[in-house]
Amino acid sequence: MKTYQKTLSLAVVSAVMLGGCATSLEGPIATSTAKRPQLSVDQAAGHTMAAYFAKSGNIEALVADPWDPVTNGIGDVAKLKPTFTVAADGSGTHKSVQAAIDAVAKGGTDRVYILVKPGVYREQVCMKDTAPVTIYGTDSDPTKVVIVNNIGAGSKKDKEVTANACEGRKGADTYGTSGSTTFLAYADGFQAKNLTVSNDYDESVSPKSGTQAVALNTRGDKVILENVRLLGNQDTLMMKSLNVGAIARAYVTNSYIEGDVDFVFSRALAVFDKVEFKSLTTREGSEGGFVFAPSHPQIYNYGFLVTNSKFTSDANKDGKKISLGRAWDDSGGVFVAKDGSKSLPNGMLVIRSSYIGAHIDAESPWNKAASTNRPFDSEKAQTVKFGKEDATFPANRLFEFRNSGPGAAGK
């Protein structure tokens, strides 16, 4: 049996700034329990956007690189000058989003602006190794521009056909999770505003396997999503990095994300501010559903941060209780340090100053881990089967701080 352990490190700072807005440390704090751990005031003070976005590079060789996406964000789209314009009717420079992406220079440093005119664009988009790109609509209603596709992880393809230019996956007869993605953004500096990205794959076609169907998959650093709608069921939004040791920072604000199982997942350092996470409950056979599935290696001191947001549900006719999340014990998420030591995936998530609806299981909002089924435990390590051998995972790192609503702690 192998044992991988690293203690939790929480920095303490004097001021708390979240999403550009001061968040008070006053008010009641829910009682912390083993099933529903709450941060202390001192611990919470270390979980800020400034702390999450202070450094970049490899986790073993981080460099100071403070990033402020609020001050240096996308800005007023009316003032942007498009490099390319996408219009299905032929009135722009390109008829499809992919065609415009293909026109972006590889390896460039000057930002490229792609205006997408209102319409539905059914395609799979791959953006890789490009200059920084901002893709946007001019209407503040994000439903006016829709980029959509309907591939699932289990969708069949010819083995000799490459899934897409970003993901590859030649030699397999299905697309796989990443290969199912509607929009793959594998470049630094990706920005999107005023649009919808959707995967409308019908998960009832194969309800027991291959139901993952990603809408948006980001892997670059300094990603900004503003006023976007991300629609799907299982695995709607994947926020990852190019490799397990690379830091990839992302900021999502004033947006809407819906799904049923693990619909926000992977290992980016992502801050979600003023975001609605809507759980869908119509899936047959689902034990209720899960919002988050973080997979950050234990060596990461930060993971996903949610603030000033809300967790809602559809009609939920069956009264299903939804989990805020579960760790994803990703078999590909083991980080091997230069000295040979290993850090297991032990995803981190902090939800604070947010509204939690009644659909969330108030007594036990965190579920057993995906892939290994290790029980949630915020206090002690868990030894479980991981691959072909046993491994000891540290205690879970899923926390809350000063949330409200009928599904919050103490309600």
N, C-alpha and C positions, 0 to 999 in steps of 0.2 A: 504494500500500500504506500502511495506517495502522499505527502502532506505539503500543501502550499498554503502559507499563511502570511498575511501582511496586515498590520494594524491600520485602522482608519485614522486619517489625518485631516483635521478640520481647522483651517486658519481662522483667526479671529481678527476682524477689522472694526474700526470705530464707527463707520457709517454704512448704512445698508441702502444700496441703490439698485432697484430692480426694474428693468425695462425703461430706464430713464426717469422713473418716478420713485420718490422716497417712500419706503414702506415702514410704517411705525413698528417699533418693538414693544409697544404698549398693548394692553388688553389681555384677556385670559389665555392661558395655554392649556390645552387638553392634557389630561394625565397620560403619561407614556406607559404603554403596556407591551408585553412581549409580542402580542399579535398586531399591535398598532403603535409602533415606536414614534415618539415625537422628539424633535430636536429641542435642546435647551436654547435660551436666548444667545448664549455665547457661541454655541455650535451654529445656529442659524446665521449669525453675523458673518460667518465665513462662506456662506453660500449666496453669492451675488454674481450678477452678470460680469462685473469688473474682474472678479476672481477667476471665473470660468474662462474668460477671454483674455487673460493677461499674458499668456505665453503660447508659443507654437513650436513646431518641430517634432522630433522624436521624443517619446516619453522619458528616455534616459538622458537626453541632451536638450532639454527645453531651453529656449531663448526668450528673453523679454520681447514681447511683440503685442503691446496693448491694442486691442481692437474695440472700438465703440461704434456699433452698428446703428445706434440711435442718432448720434450726431452726424455720422458719416453713412447715412442710409441711402435709399433709392431716391427719395425726395419727390417733388411734384412732377408727375409724368408729363404734364402739359408743357413743361420746360425742356423735356428731353428731345434731342434731335435723332430720329431713327437712322441707323446705318442701313438697315433693311426693313422692308415692310411685307408682312405675310397677309395675303388676302385670297380666299378661295375663288373669288370671281375673276382673278387675274389683274386686278387693279393695283397690285403691289409689285414688289420686285420678285416675290416668290409666291407660289400657291400653297406650299406646305411649310410647316415649321422645320422639318428636317432639311429641306432644301436651303432654307436660310442659314441653319446651323452649319451645313456643309460649306457655305460661302465664307465662314469665319476662318481667319488665318490660324494655323496651328502654331502654338507657342508664342503668340503675340502677347503684348502687355497692355496695349491700349484697349479700354473697354468698348465693347460693341453693343449697340442698342438695337433690339429687334422688336418692332411694334407689330402686334398681331391684331388684325381687325376682327370685329365681331363675327362669330361663326363657330361651327363644330368641325374640328380637325381630327378625323379618325386616322391615327397613325402611331407608330412607335418611334420615339425620338431618342437619339443617342448623341450626347455632347461630350467629347473626350479630347483632352490635350489642346483645348482651344484657348484663345484669349478670353479674358473675363467677359461674360455675357449677361446683359440685363434683358429679360423677355417680359413684355408687359402689354396690357390693354389700356386704353385711355379712359374707359368708362369705369366708374367706381363700383359698379355692379359686376362682381367676378363671374356671374353666370353668363355674361355676354360672350366670353371667350372660353371655349371648352376644348381641351386636348384630351382625347380618350382612345382607349383600345380595350380589347377584351381577351387577353391571353392569361391563362393560369399556369401555375408551376407544373401541373400535370398535363397541360395541353400537348398533344402529340405533334411531332415534327419529324422530318426525314433526318436520319443520323448524319448525313453529309451536309445538311444545311446549318450554317452558323446562326445561332439564336439572334444576335444583333452585333453591330460593330463594337459596342462597349463591352459586352459580356462574353462574347465568344461562344463557348459551349458547343463546339462541333463534336460529333461522335456520340451524342446523347439523343435519345428519341423523345425527350420532353424538354420543355423550356427551362425548368427549374425556377426557383424563387426570383433571383435577380433577373433572369432572362425574361420573366413575365412582365417586367416593368413597362409602363406606358412612356414615362420620361426618365431617362437615365442622364444625370448631370455629373459626369466624372471629371470636372475641372474646377480649379479654384475660382473664387469670386463670382459664382453663379448667383443671380438675383432674379426673382420673379414677383410680379405685382399685378393685381387686378385680373386674375384669371383662375380657371378651374383645371385641375388635372385629375383624371378619373380612370379607374379600371373597372369596367362594368361586366367583367367575367361572371357568369352565372355559376356560383359555387354549388348549386344543387345538382349540376351535371355530374360531379364526382364528390359527393358529400363527405367521404371518409379519408381521402388523400388528395394531394396535389391542389388543394384549395387556395393556397397562397397566390395572391394576385396583386402585385405592387402597382400603385399609381405613380409615385415619385420616389426616386432612389438617388440620393446625393452622396458623393464621396470626397468632395473637395473642401478646402478650408475657406472661411469667410463667406458662408452662404447666407443669403437673406431672403426670406419669404414673407411678403407683406400683402395682406388682403387677398389671400388665396383660399380656394376651397379644394380640399384633397378628399376624393371620394373612393371608397372601396369597401371591402369586407375584411378578409384576413390579410394582414401585412400592408396596409394602405401606404404608410410612409416609412421608408427605410433611410435612416441617416447614419452612414457608415464612414469609414476612412479607407484610403487606398491600401493600407496594411495595418496590422494590429498594433503596431507601435507608433503610427503617425497620428498626430493630433489634427482633428477636423472640427472646426468650430462652426456653429450654425445658429441663426437667430430667426425665430418665427413669431410674427406679431399680427394682431388684429385678423386672425384667420380662423378657419373652420376645418376640422378633421373628423371624418366619421369612419366607422368600421365595426367589426365584431370581435375578432381575435388578434391580439398582439398588434394592434393597428398603428402603433408608433414603436419602432424597435431599432436595435443595433447599438453602435458604440460612439457616435459623435458626441462632442461636448456641445449640447444644444440647450438653448434657453427659449422657452415658450412663454410669451407674455401676451395676455389678453387673447387667449385662444379658447375656442369651444371644442371640447372633445365629446362627440356624440356617439354613444354606443347603440348599435343595432342589435335587436334581439330575435329576429325572425329565423335565424339559422336553426335548422333541425339538428338535434343531437348535440348541440353545444351545451356545455355545462354552465353557461351563463355568459362567458366572454371575459376578455382581458383588454385593458386599454394599452398599457405599456409592457414592453419586453426588452429591457436594457441588457447589454452584454459587455459592458466596459470591463477590461481586465482589472484585477484587484489592485494593480500598481497605479491605476488612475485615481487621483484624489477627487476628481469631479466626474459627473456624468450628465444626466438630464436634469434640468431645473424648470419647474413650472411655477408661474406666479401670476396673480391677478386674472386667473382663468376660471372656466367653469366646466364641470362634468355633467352632461345631460344624457338623456336616453330617448328612444322612440316610445311608442305607445306601450311597449313591454306588456302585452296582454297576458303573458304567462307568469308575470311577476318575477322574472329571473333576477338573481342577485349577481351583479357584475363585480369583478375584481379591478382595483386600480391598476394592478399589474403583477408581473412575476419576472423573476430573473430569467434570462435566456442563457443557459449553459451551452454556449455555442462551441462545438467541437473544434472550430477553426479559430477560436478566440483566445488561445493560450499564448501569452507573451513570454518569450524566452530572452532573458537579459544576457548581457555580454559575459557575465560570470557563470552562465549556465543555469541560474535559478529560474524557476517558472512561476508565472502568475496566472492563475485560473480566471476565466471570465466570471465576474461577480458583479453584475450590473448595478449601477448607482442611479437613484432617482430621488429628488426632493420635490415635494409638492407643498407650496406655501401660499398663504393669503388668497386662497381660491375657494370657489363655491363647489360643493360636492352634493350631487343630487341623491334622492332616496333610493335609486337603483343600485348604488354601491353598497356592498356588504359592510355594514358599520362595525360589526364585531371582528371580522377577519377580512380586511380589504386586500390583503396580499395573498397570492396563491403559490402553490408548489411550482418549482422551476420548470420551464420548458426544456425538453430534451432529456434531463436526468430524473425529473419528478422528485427532486429533493424537497422535503417539506420546508416551508418558510420558517426561518428561525432567526430572530434579530439579536440573539444573545450568545449562541454557541455555534461552533463549527458542525458541519454535517458531512459524514463520510458516505459516499454513494458510488455507484458504478459510473465511470466516465470513460467511454470508449471500451477498451478491452481490459481495463483494470480499475481498481478502486482509487478514489482520490478524495481528499478532505478539503471541502470548500469552507472558507471563512463564513462567519455570520453574514446574513443578508444586509444589504445597504439600501433599504427602501424606507424613506422617512417622510414625515409631515411636520408642518409648523403653522399654527394659527389659521386653520381652514374653517370654513363655515358651511352651513346647509344641513339638511336632514340626514345626509350620509356621512357627515363629518364625525370625528371622534367626540364622544361625550354627549351626542345628541340622542 
